[in-house]
């Protein structure tokens, strides 16, 4: 819920900080929804590169990606004018 609030307010650095703390506490607290909320906060805060970094972290971490995660990545590509990557 906290990450979703950050996503709504575009507080991307706070969202990433909370995500990293959750990861440090134990991986079972971090799922695709958590990552997607942080990605959305980054994208809305014009930190599209960070959003794509989180997307790649999800892929490498073996999380099952969903529509929300893909949409956040596509939106980040759009913000970064990377339509060929989307």
N, C-alpha and C positions, 0 to 999 in steps of 0.2 A: 504494500500500500504506500509506503514511504517513497519508493522509487517511482510509482505512478504519479505521485504528487510532484516530484521533481520533474518528471517528463512533461506534465501539464504546465509547469512554470519555467521550463527550459533551463533548469539549474543542472546542466550536464556534468559539471565537475563534482558536484555533491552526489549526483547519482552514481558516477563512476567510483567515487570514494566508498559509498555504501556497498556497492557491488563487490569491490575488492575486500572490504572488511568481512562480508558474508562468506566470500571464498576462503579467507584465512581462517574463519571460525569452523568451517566444515563444508565440504562440497554439497552435502545433501540439502542445504538451504538455497542453493543456486540452481535454477532451472531455466528453461527457455523463456518463460514469462519474465523472470528477473532480468535476464540479459536484454530482452526485447524492450522492456521499460527503460533501461539505461541507454539503449541504442536510440530510442525515440527522444529521450532528453538531449542526447548529443546532437541528433539531427535537428531538432527544434532550436537548439542553442548555436547552430551554425558550426558545430564541431563534427562535420561529416566524416573527416578522416578517423576520428576516435570511434565513431559509430561503426565504420567498416572494420576497424581493428577489433572491436568487440564481436562483430559477426564472424570474423576469422577465428577468434578465440573459441567461439561456440563450436564451430566446425571442427577445429583441432581437438577440442575437449570431448568430442563425441556426442554432444547434445543433439537430439532429434529436432531439426529446424522445422518451424511451422510457418503458416502464412503470414503471421504478424512479424516474425523475424525477417522473412524475405521482403515484405513490404517496407520495413524500416530500412533495410539495406538498399533497396531500390530508391527510396526517397532520399537517402544520404547520397547516393550516386547522382541523383538529380541536382541536389544542392551543390555538389562539387563539379557539376557539369561533366559528369563521366558517363554519358548515356551509353557508350559502348561497353562499359563494365556491367551496367545493369542488365 
